[in-house]
Amino acid sequence: MPPELPAGTDPAALEAVACTVARAAGRLVRDERPDDLGVTAKSTRTDVVTEMDQRSQELLLDRLAALRPDDAVLGEEEGGREGTSGVTWVVDPIDGTTNYLYGVPAYAVSVAAVVGDPTVPGHWSPVAGAVLDPERGELYHAHLGGGASLTTAAGTRALRPRPTTDLALALVGTGFGYAADVRRRQARLLVDLLPRVRDIRRHGSAALDLCAVASGRLDGYYETGLNPWDRAAGELVATEAGAVVGGPADEVPTRDLTWAAAPGLAVELSALVRELAARHVGSVGEPR
Ligand code: IPD
């Protein structure tokens, strides 16, 4: 049973808040990028955080405190807040930090309002969210039951996945974790998957990958080892656009496997990635 929306909560209003705060954080990370990013390592030497991840999260916390003072916040970086409303904001202040570090213009600010407890696997679900690509000026946003949209300087349009039905012609996104042993298993999965699809893309931002399935820039996507902040907003955008999103057993994505697919590919892609993830990757352990 998905957790219930607290009485009086309006998902459309939460979507508007998600858009507002994501835009503010996106302006910060794009326009105030310093020469020295103040990089420090987290779970491994290659899993880094920059000063801008921290500043972006602080800005998100401040703006959410002003707009939604009773809600909790769970962020990728240090800090966060308890709440009383039953709504938790799950935020990734820069999703695609490695791209940001190297100046590759493919990173996002991801902001989702979820119900349930995002620290307990399978006991939460997103009800509104926004994913901002600050470099392209693209804002993907959705709320439960409201469809998914893309807003750019040119206006707002509804998102639709591709009509693809043939897995052999599918362009599939994926990503990799930061721990060497997990990456070795993810690479084994890829060896079996790559000959079965058109090609693979590793863009470096899970949030944007999920939105790419929503918009038709990818036919499908899968990843093992995602954290709630990597996927919460993007999975709602993908689902609301009409894509199918799921995990190892059903339509609930988990840390062990998250996949998203254009509707005509969902059965075939999910069967394959479920089987390969179980065979090669298994459990990826706790969130970092
Ligand atoms: C990472 C990105 C990447 C994915 C990793 C994530 P971060 O998030 O989403 O595409 O492959 O699993 O950890 O660390 O840049 O916020």
Residues whose N, C-alpha, C, O or C-beta is under 5 A from the ligand:
A	BS01	IPD	I94 D95 G96 T97 T98 G175 F176 G177 G204 S205 A206 A207 G225 D230
